[in-house]
Amino acid sequence: MTAELPTHRKKKVEIVVEVARAPRILRMITEKGATGYTVVPNLGGKGRRGMRGGADVVQVFDNVMIIAVTTEEIARAILAESQSLLKDYVGIVYMSDVEVVRDEHF
């Protein structure tokens, strides 16, 4: 039998946005106090605006996913600010509960 590792509750914010808008979103995440983020390039899928793919000839329309795991206070600040930054752009924002093992990393 193995001992259960202690975990710490955090929030995960995922933002899917066109690559051209990503630098502004990344700056905002840092400005709000998140200690880091992950960027997943070349996303594809189907949504309200139809099919989108990572194989477009002009890569400016490619989507990326930005993931930040942080405290609830910072996550809510990111959510609020993301709405104004994405007002006239394609973008999807998710927030979910996660548990992390190394609290000091977030």
Disulfide bonds with the S-S distance in Angstrom:
none
